[in-house]
Amino acid sequence: MTSPVILLRHSRFAEHLLEEPCEDIPARYRCIEEALWRSELMNSLPTAELRPATEEELSLVHSPGYISRIKEQSKQAEEEGKPVQIYYDTFVDATTFEIASLAARAGLVAMDNMLGGEAFQNAFVAARPPGHHATTDRGLGYCYFNNIALAAQYARAKYGLKKVAILDWDVHHGNGTEEIFYEDPDILFVSIHEQWLFPEETGWYLDNGRGAGRGFNINIPILPGTGDSGYLKILEEIVEPIFESFEPQLILISAGFDAHKYDPLGHQNLSVSGYVAMLRRLLALNQRIGPGNGLGVFLEGGYSQRALAQGTLACLKVLGDLEENRPDNGVSTNLSSNRNDQALNNRLDLVKSFHSHWWSSLR
């Protein structure tokens, strides 16, 4: 008998970048831990021991030279007593290599618990730093190692999975995950993001893969203010038909909470109820595709501490079947509306028309 969810966390995730040189501050993680303690979920949710990922494990998606570079930059930061800037918004400090490796390992442990003996149906990887902007050989957007990409590759290498689907609902484009799997037809990557937000030069709907991977990279760039109803429409009209056609053996979610209406970096209008509604739809979708399959949810961005803590807590309750007959997890059941239905419909029509060449379910 499988348990509903395992939580992968570690107190050290709050120790990265204590000097706070960017928006990815330790308080982002502490607010989640505090919410878990207040809700008493910290004592009731099963978890697992973590260690940093080995360099061999990191090399599943990252180049040896890049891994060595982050390791050396962490040593440099320790020796100089200040962070090393590697991108305009991204800094390496003395803890980065160890804690980013710990975050990467959390995703691998999630896969072991979901796929190795199937002890847990779902997993929530509450790790910091995030990962979806990290490419094979570059760190940016507060990301160093691509946690979700490593988990997907690990699931294939260790457990023989043939097809994995990744949905990225972070408000920023998952450029790193896209780059890593851009030529891979066995990893379906779908990113719903605010257009031209970050990275400004990636994420257009015409970027659909290369070589054998053409058609398996799907970007859905949206305008500001899409809201809960707009995101649910995207799931219904694009994500669900494509996932059902692809029939993945595993679905992973890059769950940023920066599309929330309170987030200072994004300009969308999602509510916690909207995140809950999306996650419920994805759980139902997963059961239609493969009864008994679970979801692996990976924390990415989110810069309103209130929204980040509430969103994480609410999604954990959904994954763990702990909602106690309260569909809204204690928040409003009123879903936010889209500010411009015509603009969204026009964008979805463009995306569907373009990708229908590869996906007949969009016709």
LINQUICOR-V164621 format. One record per residue. N is the residue number from 1. RES is the residue in three letters. NEAR is the number of other ideal C-beta (glycine too) atoms within 10 Angstrom. Layout:
# LINQUICOR-V164621
n: (N;N)
res: (RES;RES)
near: (NEAR;NEAR)
This chain:
# LINQUICOR-V164621
n: (1;2;3;4;5;6;7;8;9;10;11;12;13;14;15;16;17;18;19;20;21;22;23;24;25;26;27;28;29;30;31;32;33;34;35;36;37;38;39;40;41;42;43;44;45;46;47;48;49;50;51;52;53;54;55;56;57;58;59;60;61;62;63;64;65;66;67;68;69;70;71;72;73;74;75;76;77;78;79;80;81;82;83;84;85;86;87;88;89;90;91;92;93;94;95;96;97;98;99;100;101;102;103;104;105;106;107;108;109;110;111;112;113;114;115;116;117;118;119;120;121;122;123;124;125;126;127;128;129;130;131;132;133;134;135;136;137;138;139;140;141;142;143;144;145;146;147;148;149;150;151;152;153;154;155;156;157;158;159;160;161;162;163;164;165;166;167;168;169;170;171;172;173;174;175;176;177;178;179;180;181;182;183;184;185;186;187;188;189;190;191;192;193;194;195;196;197;198;199;200;201;202;203;204;205;206;207;208;209;210;211;212;213;214;215;216;217;218;219;220;221;222;223;224;225;226;227;228;229;230;231;232;233;234;235;236;237;238;239;240;241;242;243;244;245;246;247;248;249;250;251;252;253;254;255;256;257;258;259;260;261;262;263;264;265;266;267;268;269;270;271;272;273;274;275;276;277;278;279;280;281;282;283;284;285;286;287;288;289;290;291;292;293;294;295;296;297;298;299;300;301;302;303;304;305;306;307;308;309;310;311;312;313;314;315;316;317;318;319;320;321;322;323;324;325;326;327;328;329;330;331;332;333;334;335;336;337;338;339;340;341;342;343;344;345;346;347;348;349;350;351;352;353;354;355;356;357;358;359;360;361;362;363)
res: (MET;THR;SER;PRO;VAL;ILE;LEU;LEU;ARG;HIS;SER;ARG;PHE;ALA;GLU;HIS;LEU;LEU;GLU;GLU;PRO;CYS;GLU;ASP;ILE;PRO;ALA;ARG;TYR;ARG;CYS;ILE;GLU;GLU;ALA;LEU;TRP;ARG;SER;GLU;LEU;MET;ASN;SER;LEU;PRO;THR;ALA;GLU;LEU;ARG;PRO;ALA;THR;GLU;GLU;GLU;LEU;SER;LEU;VAL;HIS;SER;PRO;GLY;TYR;ILE;SER;ARG;ILE;LYS;GLU;GLN;SER;LYS;GLN;ALA;GLU;GLU;GLU;GLY;LYS;PRO;VAL;GLN;ILE;TYR;TYR;ASP;THR;PHE;VAL;ASP;ALA;THR;THR;PHE;GLU;ILE;ALA;SER;LEU;ALA;ALA;ARG;ALA;GLY;LEU;VAL;ALA;MET;ASP;ASN;MET;LEU;GLY;GLY;GLU;ALA;PHE;GLN;ASN;ALA;PHE;VAL;ALA;ALA;ARG;PRO;PRO;GLY;HIS;HIS;ALA;THR;THR;ASP;ARG;GLY;LEU;GLY;TYR;CYS;TYR;PHE;ASN;ASN;ILE;ALA;LEU;ALA;ALA;GLN;TYR;ALA;ARG;ALA;LYS;TYR;GLY;LEU;LYS;LYS;VAL;ALA;ILE;LEU;ASP;TRP;ASP;VAL;HIS;HIS;GLY;ASN;GLY;THR;GLU;GLU;ILE;PHE;TYR;GLU;ASP;PRO;ASP;ILE;LEU;PHE;VAL;SER;ILE;HIS;GLU;GLN;TRP;LEU;PHE;PRO;GLU;GLU;THR;GLY;TRP;TYR;LEU;ASP;ASN;GLY;ARG;GLY;ALA;GLY;ARG;GLY;PHE;ASN;ILE;ASN;ILE;PRO;ILE;LEU;PRO;GLY;THR;GLY;ASP;SER;GLY;TYR;LEU;LYS;ILE;LEU;GLU;GLU;ILE;VAL;GLU;PRO;ILE;PHE;GLU;SER;PHE;GLU;PRO;GLN;LEU;ILE;LEU;ILE;SER;ALA;GLY;PHE;ASP;ALA;HIS;LYS;TYR;ASP;PRO;LEU;GLY;HIS;GLN;ASN;LEU;SER;VAL;SER;GLY;TYR;VAL;ALA;MET;LEU;ARG;ARG;LEU;LEU;ALA;LEU;ASN;GLN;ARG;ILE;GLY;PRO;GLY;ASN;GLY;LEU;GLY;VAL;PHE;LEU;GLU;GLY;GLY;TYR;SER;GLN;ARG;ALA;LEU;ALA;GLN;GLY;THR;LEU;ALA;CYS;LEU;LYS;VAL;LEU;GLY;ASP;LEU;GLU;GLU;ASN;ARG;PRO;ASP;ASN;GLY;VAL;SER;THR;ASN;LEU;SER;SER;ASN;ARG;ASN;ASP;GLN;ALA;LEU;ASN;ASN;ARG;LEU;ASP;LEU;VAL;LYS;SER;PHE;HIS;SER;HIS;TRP;TRP;SER;SER;LEU;ARG)
near: (4;14;15;17;25;25;24;24;22;22;9;16;24;19;16;26;23;13;13;12;15;16;13;23;19;16;13;26;25;16;20;26;18;14;21;21;11;11;18;9;17;15;8;11;21;13;16;17;6;19;11;17;25;13;14;9;20;25;15;21;26;27;14;12;8;19;22;12;18;22;17;13;22;23;14;15;21;15;9;10;9;14;22;19;14;17;16;7;15;24;22;26;22;21;17;26;26;15;24;29;24;23;31;31;25;29;28;23;22;30;25;19;25;25;21;12;9;13;15;23;21;27;27;26;28;23;26;29;28;30;32;28;30;33;20;13;13;19;27;18;26;26;26;32;30;32;34;34;33;27;30;29;23;24;24;20;12;14;14;9;19;10;15;25;24;26;25;29;28;28;28;27;30;33;26;30;29;24;21;25;24;18;15;20;16;17;25;25;28;25;25;28;26;23;16;14;18;22;16;9;9;20;24;12;18;9;17;19;21;12;9;11;18;14;16;25;24;25;24;26;20;22;18;17;18;31;24;25;17;28;28;17;17;22;20;11;17;21;22;18;17;21;22;13;14;19;12;21;18;24;23;29;24;29;29;27;31;28;32;25;18;18;21;9;17;27;15;27;21;28;24;26;19;27;26;23;22;24;23;14;16;21;18;11;19;21;12;11;18;13;7;9;18;25;24;29;27;30;33;31;27;29;21;20;18;15;23;25;23;23;30;26;20;22;27;25;22;25;24;21;13;17;15;8;4;11;12;15;22;13;18;10;12;11;17;21;13;22;15;15;14;8;16;21;14;12;20;19;11;14;22;19;12;16;23;12;12;15;18;9;15;19;10)
